[in-house]
Every structure is written in structure tokens, then in C-alpha cells.
Amino acid sequence: MIDLGQTTWTLAVTKAGAFDTPPSGTARLETVPAQVPGTVAAALTEAGRYDPDRPEALHNRDAWYETDFDATPGRYRLRFDGLATVAEVFLNGEQVLAGRNMFRTFEVEADLQARNVLAICFQALEPHLNAKGPRARWKPQLATSQGLRLVRTTLLGHMPGWCPEIHVVGPYREIRIEPAETPRISDRHILADLAPDGSAALTVAVRLEKSGAVPVLTCAGAKAEMSLQDDGTYAATVRPQDVTPWMPHTHGVPALYEVTVRVGDDTFSLGRTGFRRIETDHGADGRGFGLKVNGVPVFCRGAVWTCADLLTLAGDAKTYRPLLEQARDAGMNMLRIGGTMLYETRAFFELCDELGLLVWQDFQFANYDYPVKDEAFVDEVRAEVCDQLGVSMGCPSVAVLCGGSEIYQQGAMMGLAEERWKGPLCEEILPGLAAVLRPDVSYVHNSPCGGVLPFSPNEGIAHYYGVGAYLRPLDDARRANVRFAGECLAFSNVPDRRSLDEGLPGVRPGHDPRWKARVPRDRGAGWDFEDVRDHYLKDLFGIDPAELRYGDPDRYLDLGRAVTGEVMERTFAEWRRPGSSCRGALVWTFQDLAMGAGWGVIDAAGRPKPAFYALKRAFRPLQVAVTDEGTNGLAIHVVNELPLERNVTLSLACLKDGQVPVVSGKLDLALAPHSARTLNSVDLIGAFFDVTYAYRFGPPSHDVTVVRLSDPEGGDVLAEAFHFPLRFDPGRHQAELGTGFSKSRTGLWQLELESDRLIRSVQISCDTHLPDENWFHLAPGAKKKVGFRPTAGSGDPEEKPNFLISALERVRLRVTAD
């Protein structure tokens, strides 16, 4: 095996069409060093010739990559896992490959010499985007070029207002070379199944090359000889005993087992798989959408994945792991790869397998009317889907395959009849391939789809922005009767101060063009998502955002940081309650692609935003949440998604001035596994009390209700929920805050906080460590424990963190420490 990622590559950028064949050595061109896998933008940035903050067009030029390497003369296989996008490959001056699809995997055989030169030309994409094609029935505003419907490339870099216009060009995935006579498995089909009675079965089919021995399949202690099939493949089924089913981490253990095929003296690893059963649940009326995993209904929550690194398009485990671990730690159990993004590598799915994260995979089609009557286009699509589903073959994390994003919605919103926007791509071609290659997952025709219109939220899959872009009141999340939100709750989420100081130094919020350039917006709209955030800031806090931004921009940002998290927590409290029709919701989006107040709940530096911590509270597997039911009182929703029974103490306290108990009550509960129940505040208090201040028999007697779920043995707080019957009070209050540091059982530093009154949105700032909770309300009556994890490169992990504490309210904190 020759690893071309370890050889020295050069990059030369030329005028479009300047050379038909490799220049006689790129030495006569101006070159820069390049990494492979990598992109033109990343190489030019490293050489100081490209500014990703002010990206220049790259699709109007050709890019030539070149490397030389030694080999033992002979026949070899060359494999290219991703070339973006129109590429020609030359070996020792002879063209050996031409590709027009960024999402294809290409392989060729060629003879190598003792010394070899490999050159790749990435043609300017602009002429291909400007080429004429079949007439489109609708023209979306999402991207800059209508020609993107004709070329199989990512929309990343082409969506102004959504992400930086960094054009994707280059060998962004691995290039590998191995001797043609090396024995190998060239094709594989893996199906791990878990029957309703708990029995497991693994069926594997492989195609062998350069080997005549009979292969033997092994998994979880079971093995079987594989038999030759009529199509030339070898197949076998093994039935392991006593396997642990794979479950999303919120509901169980994501157990994995190694799959190997032994052929003579060679052993081939097919990776790890998990035994699980995915079922689609359409509800009692047949109009909903939800997932059952191994017979257990799962409320799917998480976010839409964008890209780990827009500049490099890195797809290695080292890049993915910190992001995916944050998703896991936030209580997310699903990530959606949207149709406007990029197919991810095997490393992504393997980490999701390990961490217990379900994956909703859109095929990379979005918004456009694709030319499915063009046979050549359809052939490319079929090959692309086979390649990409082969990447994640056997991965139990893959739960949903989807025909694409907002194709149906675009056609329907243009006023077209259903027969014009619903076509064979999503109805026949893609589901046909999915049924053959991944029969163990659910298929969804498009996101959104279902209902009297494909974007109606009360049936099927919704892109729900009633709360959000459409500025609906928070109770619309219930009235809309959302069944499953494939995306929702898009806000301009403000990063913490440290990230802004480092990534946007000197930039102030408001109409500074540098700030506004990082605020997401829909192309052609007269508003942006900061306007959406400001609407809810005024609605929930009763404060004029424009006046506040003008007079106190730092406080404006702090309130903006708090309000989007507040909206998300309240909305998910609605959707996760037992009486809700909603079976899942994915926030738009998981991570930002540039520093600023973008949609992501993780900023471009990889740090959690305040909204992330709100979702972490909203997504707890063992959860308590409240909803204001008006004259029906305060509803208390208790959820145990864990596979074990939990004994808990549920308590309630209504506090005046955030500290004086007016009324209280508690109950001991035994929560069955995978269960949820709703109680009323009366169940705890034992008598009428106007908890929600709905009857208004006189002035309010309290300003906050604190509901706690506690461990009845140790008294540790497991979850908390807060209800504020009155609007936010920005006045100053006196609070006494006690702090103490200790080491947890895992060896990490742990901060204990205790207050004599309620403090809203406590903020912990630390340069060397990351708190596992932040921007939380701190109520009296119990200690709050916050763990700290050292950040990468922070120095001695044994050193006690130095931190600052502040709060959203104008609270004068008198801090006592150990």
C-alpha cells in the first residue's frame, strides 16, 4: 500500500483551460505546498494566498495537483474516495480517469514504474454550471446558480447567507494505491438484525478478489463458512448468542461487535456492527412519524450536522470526535446530515456507532428540480448512492435515509400541483436503492413531506419554524401539532465572550457589516435571524432590543444568549411531554461554519454556546419539565428514558422574591424504564394554589416555581425545571453565593455552588476548562455541582480552574469560597 497522503504534493492554480494535459512539471508554474486529502482553499490559505474570511471565487480557474513517488514496477489499483468535482487524473503523463461527480468513489488499474508522477486537474466548475440543461419547473433562491442541479457537487460555498462562500475544490478524500494482485474484498453487504424475540442474526455477502480459499465469517463468537452464490459473491449467516442489543445512548448501551472474514491466511476486518431493529411508527391515526429501536419508542432529538471543517473538509476521527462527543454529552441522540451539506466518511459513522448517536442521512439533493429524465444523470445518481451507502454499510447508527431536503416544499410553494413536484427521484430511484442496500433502516421520501401540503407540520415530517422565523408565539409549538421536525428552531445564537473576542475582535453587535456578515439570513429576504432573536427577546423579556443594543451592547448580547436557550427549553418541554404528538425534533444547526452569531449551538471554534447548555438540559434522559396550562395549573412532566427503573423524589416550591417559600410539596416516585408521566402541581401541594397566576385573585404571591427531581438516597439533584409566572425583572437584587472545589470520583474538578436566593442564567467563564453546565438558573435549597473538563492545550489538568461567575440579572454576588 502506498499512502499518497504522506507524499509531497504541490498545487498550481491556472486560467480555465490553460492546459489540456499536465504541464511538463508544475515547476514552470507558481506552486504552493498542498495536503491530500485537502482542498484548494486550505492549501492557498496555508500559503497566505487566500483569506477564508473574505473568500474569492475558485470555480473560475483550473487547479493542478501533482506528486511523485517510488514504487516497485508492476500493476496497481488506484482508488480515489472523493474528487471535487470535474476531475481528470494523469499517471506519468497519460490520462487514466475522468470524473464529474464529487460524491463518487473511483478506482482504476494502471502500471507503475520505479518513479511515477501523479497529476490531477480540477477543471473550473463555472462553465459546467453555466451549461444549458433540461428546463426546470421551479427555480429556488437558496443557492447562487441554477446549474447546481445539473452537477453532482455540494451546495456548501454556494449559499450566501447560510455559510461562507468558500468553494469546494480538490482531492478532499483519501487517495490510495495498492498492488493489483493483493487479495481483497471489493464489495460487501452487511445486515445485522435483531428479531422481536431478541435473537440476533448477521448476514454478510462479499466479493473476493485474488484469492481461491473458502472464506469464513466470524462475529460475536459465532462463525460459518461462506458459500458461493450465483452472482459470484460469497454469503453466510451467523446467529450469535447472548448479544447485547445496540441502542442509542439515551435509551441503553450502544453495544458493538467486530465482524471479520478469514480467507486462507488473510483476515479482513469488516468493521464493527450492532444488532438492532429500526421500525417506523406512524401513530394511531397513521399520520405521524417516529422511530422505535428494538421495540422501544425513541424521542429523537439533536441537530442538523453541517460540516466539521468547511475549509479543509477533514473527515478523520480526530476532527470528528470532539464534536460528536459534545453531541452525545448534550443528550442528543440523532444528527441529521442535510441534503445541502456533504456525505461524511466512515469515521463519522463509526463514531456515531460508538457514541450511540442515530444518523438521519439525506441523500445530497436539495431544493432543485433535478433532471431525472436524463439517463446519464440517473446512472451517476445510482453509482453515487451505491458508493455512499457502501461507506456506512453495517453501521447501526444509520436510522433514516431520506430523498433530500425541501424538494417537495419548493415545488409546492411555487403553486405547482403534486404530480409536478413529486417525482421518480425520491419516489422510485432512491427508495429502490435504499431497500436493496439498507433494508434495515427507515426511508423518508423528502424532508419535509406529508400532510395536505408537504410542509404542513401536523403530518409526517416538518421543517418547523412557527416558533422562530415565522415569529409565532411559543404556544404555537403545541397548536401546530408537530409530528416530527426534521429541522426547527433556527436562531442567530450568540457565542460566548471569549470566542467573540478571539474570532471577531473589536466587532460590535448591530449594524457593523462585519457582525452582520456572520448573521444567517435567507437569500432575498428583508430580515435576518438576528431580527428573529430580537423578536423573542422583546416578547419574553419585555425589553426593546434596539434601545438596549444602542445603550448597552454587552447586556444586549447576554440577553440574546439567554433568550434563544429559553425558547428552545420551553419548546422541547412541550414536545417531550407525554401528551404531545411530537416524536422527534432536530435543531438547525449543530455547528457554525464561521465565527459569529450563526445558527449553530457549537461555535466555529468548537466551543458550546449558551443555547447548547439549554438543549443539554432539555434533552436529559431522566428529565423533569413544566408547562403552563393556564387555569388548569402547572403541568409537571417526568420522563425516564433509561432502561432501568429509577426511584426519585419530585419536589415543588413556589418562592417569593426568589427565596421565601410560599407553598411547597413533594412526592416519591418509582419511574419504570422507558416511561413518562404527567402530574399537576396540585398532586404535590395537595390543595389549590394559583401556581401559574392564571386566576389573579390579588397581587402575585410568588415569582418563581422550582421543580426538582432528586435522588432519594443521596439527595443529589437529577434535574430541575423553572416556571416564572411574571415577566423577567431586570432590577438589582442581593444574593449570597457560596462556592467550593473538590475532585469528583472520576478525578475531574467539581465546583459546588449554593445560593440563598434564585439567580437567573448563572455564567461561568474559564479559559482552561470547560464547565459541563452553564447559563443555568441557580435556586436556593440545594447545592449545584458543576464539573470541569480541561480544554485541549490548557496545561496541567491537575491545576484548579480559575473562573469568573456572573449572572443575567443585575445581582450583586457576595461570594464565599473554601
N, C-alpha and C positions, 0 to 999 in steps of 0.2 A: 504494500500500500504506500502510495506517495501522497503525503499531505501537502497540498498546494497552499494551505493556509500558512505554512511555515516557510515558503519560498519568498523571494523578494519580488514584489510587483511594482510596476510603475504605471502611471496614468497620464495620458495626454488628451486634452480637450481640443477639438478642431472644428472648423466650419462644417456644417452639414454637407455630407457627400464629398468632402475633400479627398478622401482615399477610398477606393473600392477594395483594395487589399491592404494588408499591413504594410505601413511604411517600412523601408529596409532598415528595421531597427528604429524604435522610437527615439533613439539618441538624437536624431536631427530635429526632433520636436521638443518643445518645452514640456518637461515631465515633472511630476511630483510623486513621492512615495505613496503607495496605496495598500490598504489592508483588504484581504479576502478571507472570509466574507466581509463585505462592506459596500459602501455607496460612494458615488462621485462627490456628493455633498460633504460627506465625512472626510474624505481624503483632501479635498480643497480647503476645508475648514482647518484641518491639522496643518496644512501648508501655509495658512494665513491668507488664502486667496478667496475665501467665501465667508460671509457673515450670516449665520443662521437666523440672527435677529432681524436681518434685512435681506432676505433671500432673493437671489437673482434667478431668472429663468434658466433651466438646464435642458429643457426639451427642444431647444432650437439649435443644439450642437451635437456633434458626434463625440463619443468618449471611447478611447482605446486603452484597454488594459493589456499589459504584457508581462510575462515572466519567463525565465529559462530554468531548466532543471536537468539533472542527470538521471539516466535510467539504464537498466540492462536491456539491450536491444531485444525487441520481441513484440508480441501482440498484447494490447492492453484495452481495458474498458475505462472510458472517461465518463464520469457522472456529474451532472450539473443540477443542483437542487433548487436553484432559483436565479434566473437572469432577467433583469428588469430593463427594457421589456422587449424591444425588437433587437435581437442579438445575432451576430454571426461569429462563429468560432473558427479560428485558423490554427492548425498544428503544423509547425515547420513550413509555413507559407501556404499550405493547402487548406481550403475551407472544408471542415468536417461536419458542421452543424449550422442550421439556421432556425431560430425560434421567434415566435411572435406572441408568446403568452408568458407573462410574469409568473403565473401560478403552476406552470408545468415543471415536471422533472424530466430531464433529457439524458439519454445515455447513447454513446456511440463506441464502436471499436475502431482502433487505429494502431498502426505500427509505430513504435517509439525507437528513436536512435539513442546512441550514447549521450548525445547532447541535444536538447529539444527546446523549442521556443513555442509557447502557447500565447496566442493573442485573441482578444475578444473585442469586437466593435459593437458598441451600443449606439444604434442609429438614433438620430434626432427623432423624437416622437411627434413633434409638431406637424410634419407633413402627413403622417398617418392619422392624426386627429382631425385634420382638415379635409381628409379624403371623403368623397361622396359615398353614401351608403343608402340602404333602403329607407324610405320615408318613415319618420317616426310619427306615431299617433298622438304623442304628447311630448313636451319639452320641459323638463324640470329646471328649476332655478338653483338647485343645490350646488352644482359644480360649474366651472368656467367654460367647459367645452362639451358640446353635444356629441362630439366624436368619441367620447369616452365609452359610449355604448357599443362601439364597434371594435375596440381594442381591449384585450384582456389584461388590464393593469389596475392597480389600486387607485381609489379616489383620494387617498391621502395626498396632500400637497395641491389638490385641485379645488378645495372647498374653502374659499375665503370666508372669514368669519367663524369658521369651525376649527381650523388648525393652520399653522404656518404654511406658507406656500413653498415648502421645500420639496422639490421634485425628486421622485424616487428613480434613480438610475444606477445600474451597476450589478455586479455579482453578489447579491445580498444574502445568498445562502451558500452552503459548502460546495466545493469542487473536489472530487476525489478521483484517484487513478489507481487501478489495481490490475495485476496480470490477468489476461482473459482466461487463462487456464485454472485460475483459483476456484476451488469448489465454493458454491454459494447457494443460498435460497433467493431466487429472483422475484418470487411472488408469494404472498401469504394471505390467508383468510382465517381469522380467529373469531370464534364465537363462544363466549363464556356465559353459561346460562344457570339460573337458579330457579328451580321449579317451586310451585306453591308449597309443596311438602318439605322444602328445604334441601332437597338433593341437588347436587351440582354436576354439571356436565360441561366438558370443554371439547369443542370440535375444531380441528385445525386442518387446513389444506395448504400444502406448499408445493412449489415447483422447484425441483433440484436441477442444478447445472454442474457439469464436470464431476459427477460422482455416480457410481453404479451400485453403491451399497443400499440396503433397505433402511430407511430412516425409522427412528424410534422416538415417539413423543412422550415427554415426561412433564408432569405438573403436580405439585402438592402431594408427592409420594405415589402417584398413580402413573403407570406407563403403558404404552401399547405400540405394537408395530404398525406402521402406516402402510396402507395398501395403495397400489397404483390404480388410478381412475382412468376412464375413457378419454378424458381431456388431457392426460399426461401429468396430472398432479398426483401427489400422494396425500392421503387423508386418513384421519383416525379420530376416534372419540374416546376420551378417558373420563372416568367418573370418580373424582377424588372423594374421600370420606372425611367427615368432620371438619369441613372448611368453615371459616368464619365469613359470613356474607359481607360484601363491600357496601358500606353506607356512607352518605355524606356525613361530615364530621359533626354536624349539629344533631344528628339522629343516631349515631352509632360509631363504629370503627371502620375506617377505610382499609380493610384488610386486602393485601396483595400477595400473589403467588407467582414465582418465576416459571416461565414456560420455555422449555428447551427442546431442540430436535437434535438427536445424535445420529450422525451418518458416518459409519465406519469409525475412523479415529478422530473425526471432526465433530465438535459440539457447537451448535448455533443457538444463540440466545434470541428468543422472540420477544424479549422484554417481560414485564410483569403484567398480570391481568387480575381482575377481581370478579367474583361471582355475584351478580346482582340481576334483578328483574325490573325493568322500567315499564310502567303502564301509564297510559293517558287516561285521565278521569275527566269526563265531560259533565259531571254533576247529574243530579236527579232530573233536571229538565233538558239535558243533552246540549246545553248552550254554553257551558263553561269550558275551562281548560285548567288542568292541574296535573301533577305528576304523583305517582305512587312508586316508591322504591322498595322492592321486596314486600309489597303489600301495604306499606306504611305511607299514608298521605304526608307529603313534604311541602311545607310552605317555602317556596323558592324565593330567596332574597339575595340581593347582591347588586351588581352594577354592570354596565356595558364597558367592556375592555376596549381600550383604544390601541396603544402601541407602547412597548417597553422603552423604545428609544427611536424617535422619528428620524433622527439624523443618521444613525448607523443601521437601523432596523435589526439590531442584535437579537439573536434568537437562541442564546445559550442559557443553560440553567443558572449560571452565576448572575445573569442580568434579571432573569425572571423571578428567582427565589425570594428576594426581599419584598417584592411587590405582592406575590401570591401569598406569602406568609402573612402580610398585613391584611389581605382579604380574609384569610382564614381567621386571624385573630380578631377581626371585626365582627365575627359571627356570620359573615357571608357564606352562603353555600352554593351559589351559582354565579358564573360570569358568562356574559354573552359576547361572542365575537361578532360584531355587527357587519352587515353587508357593505358598509362604507370603509371598512378597515383593511385587514390583511390576514391571510391564513398564517397561523403560528406553527412553530416547529414541534417535533416530537417531544422535546424537552418541556415545553409548556404543558402538554397533556400528561406527561409522566409526573410532573409536579402536582398537577391538579388531582391525579390519581392518588398520590401520596398524601396530600393535604385534605382530601375529602371534599373537593370542590366540583360540583357539577358544571358542565360546559354546555351552553347553548351555542351551536355553531351555525351562523348564517353562511350560506354559500355567498361568494363575493359578487353579488348583484344588488343594485340599489337604484330605485327611482326611475331608471330609464326604461324605455320600450326597446327591448333587445331584439336583434334580427334573427329570430328563431326559424324563419323560412330559409335562411342561408345554410345549406348543408355543411359547408366548411366551418362556419361558426359553431354549429351544433357539434360537429366532430371534435373541435377544440374543447368545448364545454365538457363533453363526455370524458375526454382524456384528462382534463384538469380535475374533475371530480374523482375519478379513479385514483389519480396521483395523491390528492389531498386526503381522501378517506383512507388511503393506504398509510399515510403518516400516523394517523391516530388509531390504526387497526388494533383491536384488543383492549383499548383503554376504557375502563369502566366509567370514567368521568364524563364521557360524551353521552349526553342525555337527550338532546334535541338537535335535529337537523332541520334547517329552515331554508326555504327557497330564496330568501333575500329580504331586503329592507325597503318598505314603502313603495314597492312597485304597484301593488293594487291601489294603495292610497293615492298615489299620484294620478293614475288614470281616473279614479272615481272622483277626485276633487276637481278634475278638468271637466266634469259633467258627462263623461263617456258612459255608455251602457256597459253592464257587467261583461258581456261577451267580448268587449273590445279590450278590457284591461286584464281579464283573467284568461291566461293562455297556456300553451303546452310547456313552456319552460318550467313553471312552478307546479303545474298540474300533472304533467306526464314525464318529462325528461328527468328532472331532478328526483322526484319521488321514486321513479323506476330504478334509478341507480342506488338510491339510499336503501331501498327494500332488498336489493341483492347484496350490497356491501356491508350495511349495518342494520340488519333486521331487528337488532336488539335495542334500537333507540326509537323515540317518537319522531314523526315528521310533521312539520307545520308548513303550509303552503307559502305563507308570507307573513311578515311582521310589519304592520298589524293585518289581521284578517278576521272575518266572521261578522255577523250582525247584518242589519239592514243596509249598512254601508261598511266597508272593510275596516273603517277606523272608529266604528261605534264601540265605546268601551264596555257596554253591557253584554257583550257576547264575544267568545273567542279570545283573541289576543289583541290588546290595545297598546297604543302609544299614548299614554295618558298625561296630558298637560293641562287638564282643567285647573287643578292646583298647580300653579306655575305660569307658563307663558300666557294662558288664557285668563289669568287674574281672577279666577273663581274663588269664592270663599272656601275656607278649609272644609266645611261640611259637604262640599261637592264631592269629596273623595268617597263619601258614603252614597250620596244621591246618584252618582254616576254608575253605581252597581258594577264596578270594575271586576272582571273575572281573572285576568292575568295581564299585568303591564310588562310588555317586553322592553319598554323603556318608560321613564317617568321622572318627575321632579327635577327638571333641569334648572339650575340656578347658577348665577355667577358667584361661585363660592370663594371667599377671600382667604388666602393663605395666612399663616401666622406672620408676626412682625419680622422674625429672623429671616424667613425666606424672602420677603419683600425687600428687606434691607440689603440682602446679598444679591438677589436676582434683578431687582429694579431699584437700585439706589437713587435716592433723590426724586423719585417719581411719586406724585401725589394723586390721590383719587379724584375723580371728577372728569373734567374735560381736557386734561392733559392728554395729548394724542398718543403718547407712549403708554399711558394707562389704558386708554380706550382701545388701542390696538390689540390688547390681550383680553378684552371682554368679548365673549362669544355673541354672535348675532346671526340671524338668518339673512341670507343674501337677498337684498332688495327691500327688507323690512325697515320701517321708520323708527324702530325701537331696538334695544338690545337687552341682554339678560341681566344687566345691572338695573335697568328700569323695572324688571320683574322683581328683583330682590328688594328694591326700594319700595315697591307697592306693598309688599308684605311687612316691611319694616314699619311703614306708617299704619298699616291695618292692625298689626299685633301690638305695637308699642305706642301708638298714638303720637309719633314724633315725625315732624316734617323732615324728610331725608335731605332735601336740597338745602334747607336752612342749617341743618346740622353739619353737612359736608362743608359748607362755607365757613361756619364759625368754629368747628372742632373736628377736623378731618380724622384725627386718630380715634375719637369716640365714634364717629360715623362708621369707621371700619370695624370697630369692636362690636357695635350693634349689628352691623351687616354679617359679621362672622357668626353671631349668635342666632340671628333670625332664620337663616336657611336651615340650620340644625333643628331649631324649634319646629319649623314646618314639617321637616322630614319625620321627626319623632312623633308628632301628632298624627300625621298621615298613616304611618305604619301601625300606630296604636289602633286606628280604625280598621286597617286591613287585616291585622293579625287576630282580632277579636273573634271568638268562636262563631258569632252570628254573621260574620262577613261573607260575602260571595267571592272575595278575592283569594286566589290560591298562589299568588306569587307576584313580585314586583322587582324590577331591576332599575336602579337609579342611573340616569345619564349624567356623567360617566364616572369610571373608576379613577383614571389618572389624567392629568393635564399634559399637553404636548409642548407647552411653553410656559414660562413663569408669568404669573398674573392671576387675576380673578376669573379663572376658567371654570368649566363645568365640573372638572374632576374633584373628587373628595381626597385625592392624593395630589400634592402639587408636583411641579416639574422637577423639583429637587428630591422627590421621593418621600417627602415628609407629610404626615397626616394633617389635613386641615381641620378646623373645628367641626365642620359638618361630618367628617369621618367619625369623630368620637360620638356624635349624636346617633349616627347609624349603628355604631357599636353597641350603644345602649338599647336601641330599638330592635336589634337583631339577636339579643341574648336567647339561647335555647331554653333557659329557665328564666321566665320573664313575668313581670307584673306591669300592666299598663292600665291607664284610666281613660274613659271618655265621658264627656259632659252630656248627659241625657236630658238636660233641662229639668222640667218638673218631674221627671222620673228619677232624678237624683244622679249620683255619680256611680257609673258602672266600673267595676274592677275586674280586669281580665287576667287570669293566671294561666300560664302556659308551661307545660313540661314536655319538651320535645325529646328529652333524653330517654335511653332505653331502660332506665331503672326507675322504680318508684322513689319519690322524694317526699320526706316529711318536712314541712315548712311551717313557720309561723307568719301569718299575714296580719299586719297591724295598720291602723289608720290613726292619724292625729290631725285635727284642724287647729292651726296656730294663728293667734292674733299677734300682729307686729313681728311675725316670723319666729316667735319664741314662746309665747304663752299658750299652753294647751287650753282650748275651749271645750273640745269634746274628743274622745278617743275610743278605741276598741280594738280587739284582736281576736283571731281565730287560729286554731291549729288545724292544718290540712294535711291529708295524705294524697299526693298527686300521683296518679297512675302513670305508667310510661306512655309517651306519645299521646298526651291528653291535654285538654284545655277546658276551662270553665269560667263562667261569668257570675260574679256576685254583685250585690248592691251595697252601697255604704251602710244601709240600714242593717244588713246582715252582721256588720261588725259593731255598729254603735248600739243597736238594739232598740232604737226609737227614732222618731222623726227628727231630723236636723237639716236645715237648708244648706247642705254642703255646696251645692252649685250656685247658691244665691239666685235661685230662679223665682222664688215666691216674693222676696224682697219685703218681708214684714219688718220694716225698720232698717237702720243702718247695718252694714255688713259686720258680722261678729268675728270674722277671720279673713285672712288674706292669702293663705296657702293651706292646702291639704297635702300631707305627706303620707304615701302608702309604701309600706316596706314588706319585702319578702325576706325572712331571716332564717338562719339555721337554728332550730330549737335547742340544739345541744350547745354549740359554741357561741351562739348569738351573732355570728358574722352576718353582715348584710349581703344578701344574694342579689337583690335587685330593688330599685326604688322607682317610684313614679310620683309626679307632682301635678297638682291642679291649682291654677291661680284663678279664682273667681272674678278678680278685678284686673284692670289693665296694669301693665308694668309701671312701677313707681320709681322714677329716676332720682328721688330725693336721697339725701345722705342719712346713713344710719351708723350706729356704733355696733361693732361686733368684736368679740374676743375670740381669737383663733389660736388654738394650741397645736403645736407640731412636734413630731418625734420621729427619729430614724431608727430602723432596725434592719436586720438581714432576714429575708424570708427563708423558708425551708429549701428553696432552690438556689440560695446563695445570692440572690439579687437584692439590691437596696429597696427598702419599702418605707414610704412616708405615711405616717399616721396623722390625720387631720381631725380636729374636734372643734366645733363652734358652739357658741351659746345662743345663736340665732341663725335663721336661714340666710345664706349668701347665694345669690344667683350668679351662675356662669363663672365659677372659680377657674382661673387660668394659671397654669404652672409653666413657667419658662425656664428652660435649662439647655445650655449649649452642649453638654457632654452626654446627656442621657435623654431617652425618650420615655415620657410617662405613659403607662398603659391606660390611663384615663385622664381626661382633660375637659375643660369647658363644661363642668358639671355643677349642678346645684348641691350645696352642702347644707344639710338640715341638722338641727340640734338633736341630741338624744342618742347618737351612735357615732362611733369612730369610723372615719373613712380611710381605707387603706389603698394607697396608690403605689404600684410597683414601678421601678425604673430599669430600663434596659440600656446598656451603653451603646452609643451610636458608633458606626464604623469610624476608626481612626481617632477615637476620643481619648486615647491614652490608657491609663491604668484603670481597669474595670473595678478594682477594689476601692478606688478613691470615692469618697462620699460625694454625691452630686451637689453642686451649688445651684440654687434655684431662686426664682422670684415668684411671688404669689400676688395676683391682682384679681379683681372681680368686675363684673359688668356693672353692678350697682355702685353708686358713689359711697362705698363703705370705707370707713376708717378702721383698718385692721390693727388690732393690738396683738402682736404675735408673741407667743411664749414658746420656747424651744427647749429640747432636752439638753 
